[in-house]
Amino acid sequence: MDQPLPTAVSPHRVFSRSQWAALRADTPLTLTAEEVAQLRSLNDPVSLDEVVEIYLPISRLLSLYVGATQALYNATRTFLGSKDGVTPFIIGIAGSVAVGKSTTARILKALLGRWPNTPKVALMATDGFLLPNAVLLREDLMERKGFPESYDLPALLAFLNDIKTGKRNVAAPVYSHLVYDIVPGETVTVDRPDILIVEGLNVLQTSRMPRDGRAVPFVSDYFDFSIYLDADETVIQRWYIERFQRLRETAFRDPASYFHRYAAIPQGEAIAIAEGLWSRINLVNLRENILPTRARAHLILRKGVSHAVEEVALRRI
Protein backbone atom coordinates (compact mmCIF):
# COMPACT_ATOMS: atom_id res chain seq x y z
CA MET A 1 0.00 0.00 0.00
CA ASP A 2 2.96 2.36 0.57
CA GLN A 3 3.67 4.67 -2.33
CA PRO A 4 7.36 5.52 -2.76
CA LEU A 5 8.32 9.08 -3.56
CA PRO A 6 8.25 9.60 -7.34
CA THR A 7 11.58 10.33 -8.95
CA ALA A 8 11.05 10.54 -12.74
CA VAL A 9 8.29 13.17 -12.89
CA SER A 10 7.84 14.96 -9.60
CA PRO A 11 7.25 18.46 -8.24
CA HIS A 12 9.90 17.68 -5.62
CA ARG A 13 13.68 17.54 -5.75
CA VAL A 14 14.99 14.64 -3.65
CA PHE A 15 18.10 14.83 -1.44
CA SER A 16 19.98 12.14 0.44
CA ARG A 17 20.67 12.81 4.11
CA SER A 18 24.27 13.83 3.40
CA GLN A 19 23.25 16.11 0.52
CA TRP A 20 20.66 17.82 2.71
CA ALA A 21 23.08 18.17 5.65
CA ALA A 22 25.53 20.05 3.40
CA LEU A 23 22.89 22.77 2.89
CA ARG A 24 23.24 23.86 6.52
CA ALA A 25 26.01 26.25 5.42
CA ASP A 26 26.94 28.43 8.40
CA THR A 27 23.64 28.11 10.30
CA PRO A 28 24.66 27.99 13.98
CA LEU A 29 23.61 25.22 16.35
CA THR A 30 21.67 26.92 19.13
CA LEU A 31 20.39 23.82 20.98
CA THR A 32 22.26 21.55 23.37
CA ALA A 33 21.88 17.78 23.60
CA GLU A 34 20.02 18.25 26.89
CA GLU A 35 17.55 20.66 25.30
CA VAL A 36 16.94 18.29 22.40
CA ALA A 37 16.22 15.48 24.87
CA GLN A 38 13.59 17.67 26.54
CA LEU A 39 11.95 18.53 23.21
CA ARG A 40 11.52 15.03 21.84
CA SER A 41 8.31 13.09 22.32
CA LEU A 42 7.86 9.69 23.92
CA ASN A 43 9.45 6.96 21.80
CA ASP A 44 10.96 9.46 19.33
CA PRO A 45 14.73 9.30 19.95
CA VAL A 46 15.82 12.30 17.89
CA SER A 47 19.52 13.05 18.40
CA LEU A 48 21.67 16.17 18.27
CA ASP A 49 23.12 14.84 15.00
CA GLU A 50 19.58 14.80 13.58
CA VAL A 51 19.19 18.44 14.54
CA VAL A 52 22.50 19.36 12.90
CA GLU A 53 21.98 17.38 9.68
CA ILE A 54 18.23 17.77 9.14
CA TYR A 55 16.77 20.61 11.18
CA LEU A 56 19.50 23.25 10.80
CA PRO A 57 19.18 23.17 6.98
CA ILE A 58 15.40 23.47 7.42
CA SER A 59 15.94 26.45 9.73
CA ARG A 60 18.16 28.08 7.13
CA LEU A 61 15.63 27.43 4.37
CA LEU A 62 12.77 28.81 6.46
CA SER A 63 14.72 31.96 7.28
CA LEU A 64 15.00 32.62 3.54
CA TYR A 65 11.33 31.83 2.96
CA VAL A 66 10.17 34.04 5.82
CA GLY A 67 12.24 36.99 4.56
CA ALA A 68 10.98 36.61 1.00
CA THR A 69 7.37 36.14 2.08
CA GLN A 70 7.40 39.18 4.35
CA ALA A 71 8.78 41.23 1.46
CA LEU A 72 5.84 40.03 -0.64
CA TYR A 73 3.38 40.93 2.12
CA ASN A 74 4.98 44.37 2.41
CA ALA A 75 4.63 44.87 -1.35
CA THR A 76 0.96 43.94 -1.15
CA ARG A 77 0.39 46.35 1.76
CA THR A 78 2.09 49.11 -0.22
CA PHE A 79 -0.15 48.39 -3.20
CA LEU A 80 -3.27 48.48 -1.02
CA GLY A 81 -2.13 51.53 0.92
CA SER A 82 -2.48 49.51 4.13
CA LYS A 83 -0.56 50.19 7.32
CA ASP A 84 -1.30 46.85 9.00
CA GLY A 85 1.39 45.14 11.04
CA VAL A 86 3.49 42.14 10.04
CA THR A 87 1.50 39.21 8.63
CA PRO A 88 2.37 36.00 10.54
CA PHE A 89 4.23 33.29 8.61
CA ILE A 90 2.39 30.00 9.15
CA ILE A 91 4.04 26.57 8.90
CA GLY A 92 1.94 23.39 8.71
CA ILE A 93 3.27 19.99 9.80
CA ALA A 94 1.34 16.88 8.73
CA GLY A 95 1.75 13.11 8.95
CA SER A 96 0.45 9.97 10.60
CA VAL A 97 -0.02 9.38 14.29
CA ALA A 98 3.27 8.26 15.95
CA VAL A 99 5.47 9.56 13.12
CA GLY A 100 7.04 12.37 15.17
CA LYS A 101 5.11 15.53 14.27
CA SER A 102 5.17 16.96 17.79
CA THR A 103 8.93 16.51 18.14
CA THR A 104 9.54 18.17 14.77
CA ALA A 105 7.25 21.05 15.69
CA ARG A 106 8.94 21.66 19.04
CA ILE A 107 12.47 21.50 17.61
CA LEU A 108 11.60 23.93 14.84
CA LYS A 109 9.93 26.28 17.31
CA ALA A 110 13.09 26.28 19.45
CA LEU A 111 15.42 26.84 16.49
CA LEU A 112 13.30 29.53 14.83
CA GLY A 113 12.87 31.40 18.09
CA ARG A 114 16.66 31.68 18.40
CA TRP A 115 17.28 33.37 15.08
CA PRO A 116 19.36 36.58 15.48
CA ASN A 117 16.24 38.78 15.12
CA THR A 118 14.51 36.64 17.82
CA PRO A 119 11.09 36.28 16.21
CA LYS A 120 8.05 35.45 18.29
CA VAL A 121 7.20 31.82 17.48
CA ALA A 122 4.01 30.07 18.59
CA LEU A 123 2.99 26.42 18.28
CA MET A 124 -0.55 25.09 17.96
CA ALA A 125 -1.75 21.48 17.59
CA THR A 126 -5.07 20.96 15.83
CA ASP A 127 -6.13 18.53 18.60
CA GLY A 128 -7.76 21.49 20.31
CA PHE A 129 -10.22 21.72 17.44
CA LEU A 130 -11.42 18.14 17.71
CA LEU A 131 -15.13 17.93 18.50
CA PRO A 132 -15.82 17.07 22.16
CA ASN A 133 -16.29 13.37 22.90
CA ALA A 134 -19.96 13.98 23.71
CA VAL A 135 -20.49 15.26 20.17
CA LEU A 136 -18.45 12.45 18.63
CA LEU A 137 -20.47 9.88 20.56
CA ARG A 138 -23.75 11.48 19.54
CA GLU A 139 -22.68 11.55 15.88
CA ASP A 140 -21.22 8.00 16.05
CA LEU A 141 -17.75 9.34 15.27
CA MET A 142 -15.61 8.07 18.16
CA GLU A 143 -14.09 5.44 15.88
CA ARG A 144 -13.34 8.27 13.42
CA LYS A 145 -11.54 10.50 15.91
CA GLY A 146 -8.67 12.16 14.05
CA PHE A 147 -10.45 11.83 10.69
CA PRO A 148 -11.32 15.12 8.94
CA GLU A 149 -14.99 14.92 9.97
CA SER A 150 -14.08 14.78 13.68
CA TYR A 151 -12.79 18.38 13.75
CA ASP A 152 -14.65 21.65 14.22
CA LEU A 153 -13.39 22.90 10.87
CA PRO A 154 -15.21 26.27 10.93
CA ALA A 155 -13.60 27.08 14.29
CA LEU A 156 -10.14 26.05 13.06
CA LEU A 157 -10.50 28.14 9.89
CA ALA A 158 -11.72 31.13 11.90
CA PHE A 159 -8.71 30.78 14.22
CA LEU A 160 -6.24 30.70 11.32
CA ASN A 161 -7.99 33.59 9.58
CA ASP A 162 -7.73 35.72 12.73
CA ILE A 163 -4.03 34.83 13.07
CA LYS A 164 -3.30 35.63 9.43
CA THR A 165 -5.01 39.00 9.63
CA GLY A 166 -2.89 39.95 12.65
CA LYS A 167 -5.66 39.93 15.23
CA ARG A 168 -4.52 40.19 18.86
CA ASN A 169 -5.11 37.51 21.51
CA VAL A 170 -6.75 34.81 19.41
CA ALA A 171 -8.15 32.04 21.63
CA ALA A 172 -8.18 28.32 20.83
CA PRO A 173 -9.68 25.36 22.74
CA VAL A 174 -7.45 23.10 24.83
CA TYR A 175 -7.27 19.34 24.35
CA SER A 176 -6.14 16.97 27.11
CA HIS A 177 -4.40 13.80 26.01
CA LEU A 178 -4.82 12.53 29.57
CA VAL A 179 -8.62 12.58 29.49
CA TYR A 180 -8.74 12.23 25.68
CA ASP A 181 -11.14 15.14 25.32
CA ILE A 182 -11.54 18.90 25.02
CA VAL A 183 -11.18 20.68 28.36
CA PRO A 184 -14.46 22.59 28.91
CA GLY A 185 -14.02 26.34 29.30
CA GLU A 186 -10.22 26.25 28.93
CA THR A 187 -8.45 28.12 26.14
CA VAL A 188 -4.95 29.04 25.05
CA THR A 189 -4.20 32.45 23.56
CA VAL A 190 -1.99 33.20 20.57
CA ASP A 191 -1.04 36.86 20.38
CA ARG A 192 0.17 38.01 16.98
CA PRO A 193 3.25 35.78 16.50
CA ASP A 194 5.83 36.36 13.77
CA ILE A 195 5.69 32.63 13.04
CA LEU A 196 2.98 30.09 13.89
CA ILE A 197 3.60 26.34 13.60
CA VAL A 198 0.39 24.31 13.15
CA GLU A 199 0.77 20.56 13.72
CA GLY A 200 -1.88 17.95 12.96
CA LEU A 201 -2.83 14.77 11.14
CA ASN A 202 -4.92 16.27 8.37
CA VAL A 203 -3.72 19.85 8.00
CA LEU A 204 -3.00 19.35 4.28
CA GLN A 205 -6.41 17.78 3.65
CA THR A 206 -8.62 19.20 0.90
CA SER A 207 -12.25 18.57 0.13
CA ARG A 208 -14.31 18.45 -3.04
CA MET A 209 -14.38 21.82 -4.78
CA PRO A 210 -17.83 23.46 -5.06
CA ARG A 211 -19.39 23.48 -8.52
CA ASP A 212 -20.49 27.10 -8.12
CA GLY A 213 -16.90 28.27 -7.63
CA ARG A 214 -17.56 29.89 -4.27
CA ALA A 215 -14.66 30.24 -1.85
CA VAL A 216 -14.23 27.22 0.42
CA PRO A 217 -10.92 27.75 2.25
CA PHE A 218 -8.81 24.79 3.27
CA VAL A 219 -6.62 24.82 6.37
CA SER A 220 -3.56 24.71 4.12
CA ASP A 221 -4.66 27.91 2.34
CA TYR A 222 -3.30 29.76 5.36
CA PHE A 223 0.10 28.04 5.24
CA ASP A 224 3.19 29.72 3.84
CA PHE A 225 5.19 26.49 4.14
CA SER A 226 4.27 22.88 4.86
CA ILE A 227 6.15 19.79 6.03
CA TYR A 228 5.05 16.15 5.75
CA LEU A 229 6.65 13.47 7.95
CA ASP A 230 6.75 10.18 6.08
CA ALA A 231 7.64 6.53 6.77
CA ASP A 232 6.54 3.07 5.65
CA GLU A 233 3.19 1.89 7.04
CA THR A 234 4.79 -1.10 8.76
CA VAL A 235 7.37 1.13 10.42
CA ILE A 236 4.75 3.58 11.71
CA GLN A 237 2.69 0.66 13.01
CA ARG A 238 5.71 -0.57 14.97
CA TRP A 239 6.27 2.90 16.44
CA TYR A 240 2.59 3.19 17.35
CA ILE A 241 2.57 -0.12 19.23
CA GLU A 242 5.89 0.69 20.96
CA ARG A 243 4.47 4.05 22.05
CA PHE A 244 1.30 2.38 23.31
CA GLN A 245 3.47 0.07 25.42
CA ARG A 246 5.46 3.01 26.79
CA LEU A 247 2.25 4.86 27.65
CA ARG A 248 1.02 1.83 29.60
CA GLU A 249 4.08 2.29 31.82
CA THR A 250 3.61 6.04 32.21
CA ALA A 251 0.51 8.15 31.42
CA PHE A 252 -1.98 5.26 31.39
CA ARG A 253 -1.14 4.52 35.05
CA ASP A 254 -2.77 7.79 36.09
CA PRO A 255 -6.30 6.97 37.33
CA ALA A 256 -7.53 10.09 35.53
CA SER A 257 -6.33 8.75 32.18
CA TYR A 258 -8.99 7.82 29.64
CA PHE A 259 -6.86 4.75 28.87
CA HIS A 260 -6.17 3.78 32.49
CA ARG A 261 -7.93 0.44 31.92
CA TYR A 262 -5.10 -0.62 29.61
CA ALA A 263 -2.34 -0.11 32.21
CA ALA A 264 -2.85 -3.37 34.13
CA ILE A 265 -3.88 -5.84 31.44
CA PRO A 266 -1.43 -8.54 30.26
CA GLN A 267 1.12 -7.44 27.66
CA GLY A 268 -0.19 -9.79 24.97
CA GLU A 269 -3.70 -8.42 25.36
CA ALA A 270 -2.40 -4.85 25.28
CA ILE A 271 -0.48 -5.45 22.06
CA ALA A 272 -3.58 -6.99 20.48
CA ILE A 273 -5.60 -3.90 21.46
CA ALA A 274 -2.94 -1.55 20.05
CA GLU A 275 -2.83 -3.52 16.80
CA GLY A 276 -6.61 -3.33 16.57
CA LEU A 277 -6.64 0.43 17.14
CA TRP A 278 -3.95 0.83 14.52
CA SER A 279 -5.56 -1.29 11.81
CA ARG A 280 -9.16 -0.22 12.50
CA ILE A 281 -8.62 3.52 12.92
CA ASN A 282 -5.14 4.94 12.37
CA LEU A 283 -4.16 2.93 9.31
CA VAL A 284 -7.49 3.70 7.64
CA ASN A 285 -7.03 7.41 8.35
CA LEU A 286 -3.48 7.28 6.99
CA ARG A 287 -4.51 5.59 3.77
CA GLU A 288 -7.72 7.51 3.15
CA ASN A 289 -6.84 11.01 4.31
CA ILE A 290 -3.24 11.63 5.35
CA LEU A 291 -0.96 9.90 2.83
CA PRO A 292 -2.85 11.29 -0.21
CA THR A 293 -1.83 14.80 0.91
CA ARG A 294 1.90 14.03 1.05
CA ALA A 295 2.71 15.43 -2.39
CA ARG A 296 1.10 18.76 -1.46
CA ALA A 297 3.80 19.51 1.11
CA HIS A 298 6.67 21.88 0.39
CA LEU A 299 9.04 19.57 2.27
CA ILE A 300 8.82 15.81 2.84
CA LEU A 301 10.97 14.18 5.52
CA ARG A 302 11.26 10.43 4.92
CA LYS A 303 12.16 8.46 8.06
CA GLY A 304 13.70 5.03 8.45
CA VAL A 305 13.15 2.37 11.11
CA SER A 306 15.43 4.14 13.61
CA HIS A 307 13.32 7.36 13.38
CA ALA A 308 16.20 9.11 11.61
CA VAL A 309 15.39 11.07 8.45
CA GLU A 310 16.99 9.28 5.51
CA GLU A 311 15.69 11.33 2.59
CA VAL A 312 14.37 14.85 2.07
CA ALA A 313 12.19 16.06 -0.79
CA LEU A 314 11.83 19.80 -1.43
CA ARG A 315 9.11 21.14 -3.69
CA ARG A 316 10.43 23.01 -6.71
CA ILE A 317 9.47 26.70 -6.83
Helices and strands as residue ranges (DSSP letters): E 12-16, H 17-21, G 22-24, H 33-39, H 48-50, I 51-55, H 56-80, E 89-95, H 101-112, E 121-125, G 126-129, H 133-138, G 142-144, G 148-150, H 153-164, E 170-176, E 181-190, E 195-199, G 219-222, E 225-230, H 233-249, G 251-253, G 260-262, H 267-277, I 278-282, H 283-285, I 286-290, G 291-296, E 299-303, E 309-315
